Amino acid sequence: MHVALAYGWWPALLLAVPAAGLIVRTFILQHDCGHGSLFRSRRTNDWIGRVCSLITWTPYGHWQRQHAQHHAQWNNLDHRDRGVDIYSDCETLAEYRRMTPWARWRFRMVRHPLVSLLLLPPLIFFVFYRFPFDSPPTWRRERHSVYLTNLALLAVYAPLCFLVGFWHVAIVLSAVMIPTSIAGVWLFSIQHRFEGVHWMRSAEWDALTASIEGSSFLALPRLLQWFTGSIGFHHIHHLAPRVPNYSLEACHFSNPGFAARVRTLTLRECLFARPLPLWDEAEQRMIGFTEAFDRSPDRVEKVARKDGA
């Protein structure tokens, strides 16, 4: 891309498309290293994961621990204390209704698709990941990983800026990382918040049920499946995180029960899906903001029954 810029904008921008796809795939490799599934050796996983972090701009140690929290009890309504997470978390309808008008406005603004899926993803990778902003002081090792990643990025990009110029590097980096971050965050979000997902209380939560009913199977075209490291088989990944990306598809098709029970999403469905930020415990489904204060008789009766129980 740096060479292509010498011939104009369009050659570089065309190369940004496969480059962004390769960075998404690199993130999946880093993700597998974080789960200890890409190599047999834990040390090899960690070092390769750190190398990948210089390409994905994601501090490996800090992200690894946060992601482990996500896997501990996802879709458990009684365990939603994993820090700042607007992509795989939710608020219940009752919690939303108890918010002040100002709090509801902020909640809706942050979760508007233009903000959550277009504006925030680049900020997450370029800005938020440069600080251990949502980690407790006790995470000393993870906090250090953020600072060491920043120093390593400086060591990589400072000489490049000196050789070809700061704005040259900034243009190429932005052309790749902005679509990468948007695609990656959208992919993560759609696999956890979709029509048909099920949230549970601790009494009914178990890993198998949460895997099948709390995450989806995103059926992608073969090329996109390769770029995304088969992470569309997300139910398998949650059920067995130590399964590497290249074995997820085989695991899914080896058991007919998965295809029968898991929610299968197509790319078209996902692209046109409406935002569903709230969990309605009365109706046991995700709903949008327009339904939050629906006063229809059926809904009022269901909410009353739920509150009475």
C-alpha positions as CSV (number, residue, x, y, z in Angstrom):
1,M,0.0,0.0,0.0
2,H,2.9,2.4,0.7
3,V,4.3,1.7,-2.7
4,A,0.9,2.0,-4.3
5,L,0.4,5.5,-2.9
6,A,3.2,6.7,-5.2
7,Y,0.8,5.9,-8.1
8,G,-2.3,7.5,-6.6
9,W,-5.1,6.9,-4.0
10,W,-7.1,4.3,-5.8
11,P,-4.4,1.6,-6.0
12,A,-3.7,1.9,-2.3
13,L,-7.4,1.9,-1.4
14,L,-8.0,-1.2,-3.5
15,L,-5.3,-3.0,-1.6
16,A,-6.8,-1.8,1.7
17,V,-9.7,-4.3,1.2
18,P,-7.6,-7.6,1.3
19,A,-5.3,-6.0,3.9
20,A,-8.3,-5.3,6.2
21,G,-9.4,-8.9,5.7
22,L,-6.0,-10.2,6.6
23,I,-5.9,-8.2,9.8
24,V,-9.3,-9.6,10.8
25,R,-7.8,-13.1,10.2
26,T,-4.7,-12.1,12.3
27,F,-7.0,-11.0,15.1
28,I,-8.6,-14.5,15.0
29,L,-5.1,-16.1,15.3
30,Q,-4.3,-13.8,18.2
31,H,-7.7,-14.8,19.7
32,D,-6.8,-18.5,19.4
33,C,-3.5,-17.8,21.1
34,G,-5.3,-16.1,23.9
35,H,-7.4,-19.3,24.4
36,G,-4.2,-21.4,24.2
37,S,-5.6,-23.3,21.2
38,L,-3.3,-22.4,18.3
39,F,-0.2,-24.2,19.6
40,R,0.4,-26.8,22.2
41,S,2.9,-24.6,24.1
42,R,1.5,-21.9,26.2
43,R,4.7,-19.9,25.8
44,T,4.4,-20.1,22.0
45,N,0.8,-19.1,22.1
46,D,1.7,-16.0,24.2
47,W,4.6,-14.9,22.1
48,I,2.8,-15.3,18.8
49,G,-0.2,-13.5,20.3
50,R,2.0,-10.6,21.3
51,V,3.4,-10.4,17.7
52,C,-0.1,-10.4,16.3
53,S,-1.0,-7.6,18.7
54,L,1.4,-5.3,16.9
55,I,-0.7,-5.9,13.7
56,T,-4.1,-5.7,15.4
57,W,-3.3,-2.8,17.8
58,T,-4.8,-4.9,20.6
59,P,-2.8,-5.4,23.8
60,Y,-2.6,-9.1,24.1
61,G,-2.4,-9.7,27.9
62,H,-5.1,-7.1,28.7
63,W,-7.5,-8.3,26.0
64,Q,-6.9,-12.0,26.9
65,R,-8.1,-11.5,30.5
66,Q,-11.1,-9.4,29.5
67,H,-12.1,-12.0,27.0
68,A,-11.7,-14.7,29.6
69,Q,-14.3,-12.9,31.6
70,H,-16.6,-12.8,28.6
71,H,-16.3,-16.6,28.3
72,A,-16.8,-17.2,32.0
73,Q,-20.6,-16.6,32.1
74,W,-21.8,-14.9,28.9
75,N,-25.6,-14.4,28.6
76,N,-25.9,-14.7,32.4
77,L,-28.1,-11.9,33.7
78,D,-26.7,-12.2,37.2
79,H,-23.1,-11.8,36.0
80,R,-22.8,-8.7,33.8
81,D,-19.9,-7.1,35.6
82,R,-17.2,-7.6,32.9
83,G,-16.3,-3.9,32.6
84,V,-17.2,-1.7,29.6
85,D,-19.0,-4.0,27.1
86,I,-21.8,-2.7,24.9
87,Y,-21.5,-5.4,22.2
88,S,-22.1,-8.7,24.0
89,D,-23.9,-7.3,27.1
90,C,-27.4,-6.0,27.5
91,E,-29.8,-4.3,29.9
92,T,-33.1,-5.7,30.9
93,L,-36.3,-3.9,30.0
94,A,-37.0,-3.3,33.7
95,E,-33.5,-1.8,34.2
96,Y,-34.0,0.5,31.3
97,R,-37.4,1.7,32.6
98,R,-35.9,2.5,35.9
99,M,-33.3,4.8,34.3
100,T,-33.7,8.6,34.5
101,P,-34.5,10.3,31.2
102,W,-30.9,11.6,30.9
103,A,-29.5,8.1,31.5
104,R,-31.9,6.6,29.0
105,W,-30.8,9.2,26.4
106,R,-27.1,8.4,27.0
107,F,-27.8,4.7,26.8
108,R,-29.6,5.0,23.5
109,M,-27.1,7.4,22.0
110,V,-24.1,5.1,22.7
111,R,-26.0,2.1,21.2
112,H,-27.2,3.8,18.1
113,P,-25.7,1.9,15.1
114,L,-24.0,5.0,13.8
115,V,-22.1,5.4,17.1
116,S,-21.7,1.8,18.3
117,L,-20.8,0.2,14.9
118,L,-19.2,3.1,12.9
119,L,-17.7,5.7,15.3
120,L,-16.7,3.7,18.3
121,P,-14.8,0.7,16.7
122,P,-11.9,2.8,15.4
123,L,-11.7,4.6,18.7
124,I,-11.5,1.3,20.5
125,F,-8.5,0.2,18.6
126,F,-6.7,3.5,18.2
127,V,-7.5,5.2,21.5
128,F,-9.2,3.0,24.2
129,Y,-6.7,0.1,23.8
130,R,-3.9,2.6,24.5
131,F,-5.1,2.8,28.1
132,P,-6.2,0.2,30.7
133,F,-9.3,2.2,31.1
134,D,-11.7,-0.4,32.4
135,S,-9.3,-2.7,34.3
136,P,-9.0,-2.7,38.1
137,P,-5.6,-1.7,39.8
138,T,-5.1,-5.4,40.8
139,W,-4.6,-6.3,37.1
140,R,-1.0,-5.2,37.2
141,R,0.3,-7.6,34.6
142,E,-2.5,-6.8,32.2
143,R,-2.0,-3.1,32.7
144,H,1.7,-3.5,31.9
145,S,0.8,-5.3,28.7
146,V,-1.0,-2.2,27.5
147,Y,2.0,0.0,28.1
148,L,4.5,-2.5,26.6
149,T,2.3,-2.8,23.5
150,N,2.3,1.0,23.1
151,L,6.1,1.0,23.3
152,A,6.4,-1.8,20.8
153,L,4.0,0.0,18.4
154,L,6.1,3.2,18.8
155,A,9.3,1.2,18.0
156,V,7.7,-0.3,14.9
157,Y,6.0,2.8,13.5
158,A,8.4,5.6,14.4
159,P,11.1,4.4,12.0
160,L,8.4,3.9,9.3
161,C,7.2,7.5,9.8
162,F,10.8,8.7,9.5
163,L,11.3,6.8,6.3
164,V,8.1,7.6,4.4
165,G,6.5,10.4,6.4
166,F,3.9,10.6,9.2
167,W,0.9,11.4,7.0
168,H,1.8,8.6,4.6
169,V,1.8,6.1,7.4
170,A,-1.4,7.6,8.9
171,I,-3.3,7.3,5.7
172,V,-2.3,3.7,5.1
173,L,-3.0,2.7,8.7
174,S,-6.4,4.5,8.7
175,A,-7.4,3.0,5.4
176,V,-6.9,-0.5,6.8
177,M,-7.7,-0.3,10.5
178,I,-10.9,1.7,10.3
179,P,-12.8,-0.9,8.1
180,T,-11.0,-3.7,10.1
181,S,-12.3,-2.4,13.4
182,I,-15.8,-1.8,12.1
183,A,-16.0,-5.3,10.6
184,G,-14.5,-7.0,13.7
185,V,-16.8,-5.2,16.2
186,W,-19.8,-5.9,14.0
187,L,-18.9,-9.5,13.7
188,F,-18.6,-9.9,17.5
189,S,-21.8,-7.9,18.2
190,I,-24.0,-9.8,15.7
191,Q,-23.0,-13.2,17.2
192,H,-24.2,-12.2,20.7
193,R,-27.1,-9.9,20.1
194,F,-29.6,-11.2,17.5
195,E,-33.2,-12.2,17.1
196,G,-33.7,-15.4,19.0
197,V,-30.8,-15.1,21.5
198,H,-31.6,-16.2,25.0
199,W,-30.4,-14.6,28.3
200,M,-30.7,-16.6,31.5
201,R,-30.4,-16.2,35.3
202,S,-27.7,-18.2,37.1
203,A,-30.2,-20.8,38.2
204,E,-30.8,-21.9,34.6
205,W,-27.4,-21.1,33.1
206,D,-25.1,-23.8,31.9
207,A,-22.4,-23.8,29.3
208,L,-24.1,-26.1,26.8
209,T,-27.4,-24.2,26.9
210,A,-25.7,-20.8,26.8
211,S,-23.5,-21.9,23.8
212,I,-26.5,-23.1,21.8
213,E,-29.0,-20.4,22.8
214,G,-26.7,-17.5,23.6
215,S,-24.5,-17.4,20.5
216,S,-25.2,-17.9,16.8
217,F,-23.9,-19.7,13.8
218,L,-23.1,-17.1,11.1
219,A,-23.1,-18.9,7.8
220,L,-20.7,-16.9,5.7
221,P,-19.5,-17.4,2.1
222,R,-16.4,-19.5,1.9
223,L,-14.0,-16.6,1.3
224,L,-15.4,-14.5,4.2
225,Q,-15.3,-17.6,6.4
226,W,-11.5,-17.9,5.7
227,F,-10.9,-14.2,6.4
228,T,-12.8,-14.5,9.7
229,G,-11.2,-17.7,10.8
230,S,-14.5,-19.6,10.9
231,I,-15.5,-17.6,14.0
232,G,-19.0,-17.7,12.6
233,F,-19.3,-21.1,14.2
234,H,-19.5,-19.1,17.5
235,H,-21.6,-21.7,19.3
236,I,-18.8,-24.2,19.0
237,H,-16.2,-21.7,20.1
238,H,-18.2,-20.9,23.3
239,L,-18.9,-24.6,24.0
240,A,-15.2,-25.5,23.6
241,P,-12.8,-22.5,23.4
242,R,-9.7,-24.7,23.1
243,V,-10.9,-25.9,19.6
244,P,-8.7,-24.0,17.1
245,N,-10.4,-22.0,14.3
246,Y,-9.6,-24.5,11.6
247,S,-11.5,-27.3,13.4
248,L,-14.7,-25.3,14.3
249,E,-16.5,-26.2,11.1
250,A,-15.8,-30.0,11.4
251,C,-17.1,-29.9,15.0
252,H,-20.3,-28.3,13.9
253,F,-21.1,-30.7,11.2
254,S,-20.1,-33.8,13.2
255,N,-23.1,-33.4,15.4
256,P,-26.5,-32.9,13.6
257,G,-27.9,-31.5,16.9
258,F,-26.1,-28.3,16.5
259,A,-27.7,-27.4,13.2
260,A,-31.1,-28.3,14.6
261,R,-30.8,-26.2,17.7
262,V,-28.5,-23.3,17.1
263,R,-29.8,-20.0,15.5
264,T,-28.4,-19.9,12.0
265,L,-27.8,-16.4,10.6
266,T,-27.1,-15.4,7.0
267,L,-25.0,-12.5,6.0
268,R,-28.1,-10.8,4.5
269,E,-30.0,-11.2,7.7
270,C,-27.2,-9.7,9.7
271,L,-26.7,-6.7,7.4
272,F,-30.4,-5.7,7.7
273,A,-31.0,-6.7,11.3
274,R,-32.5,-4.1,13.6
275,P,-30.7,-3.2,16.8
276,L,-31.9,-5.2,19.9
277,P,-30.3,-3.7,23.0
278,L,-32.8,-4.8,25.7
279,W,-33.8,-8.1,27.2
280,D,-37.5,-8.5,28.0
281,E,-37.7,-11.0,30.8
282,A,-41.5,-11.2,30.5
283,E,-41.5,-12.2,26.9
284,Q,-38.0,-13.9,27.0
285,R,-36.7,-12.0,23.9
286,M,-34.5,-9.1,22.8
287,I,-36.4,-6.0,21.9
288,G,-35.7,-2.5,20.5
289,F,-36.2,0.8,22.1
290,T,-39.5,1.5,20.3
291,E,-41.0,-1.5,22.2
292,A,-39.7,-0.5,25.6
293,F,-42.8,1.5,26.6
294,D,-45.3,-0.4,24.5
295,R,-48.6,-0.3,26.5
296,S,-50.5,-2.8,24.4
297,P,-52.8,-5.0,26.6
298,D,-50.9,-8.2,25.8
299,R,-47.6,-6.7,26.9
300,V,-49.0,-5.1,30.0
301,E,-50.5,-8.4,31.1
302,K,-47.2,-10.3,30.5
303,V,-45.2,-7.7,32.4
304,A,-47.7,-7.8,35.3
305,R,-47.5,-11.6,35.5
306,K,-43.7,-11.5,35.5
307,D,-43.6,-8.8,38.2
308,G,-46.1,-10.8,40.3
309,A,-44.0,-14.0,40.0
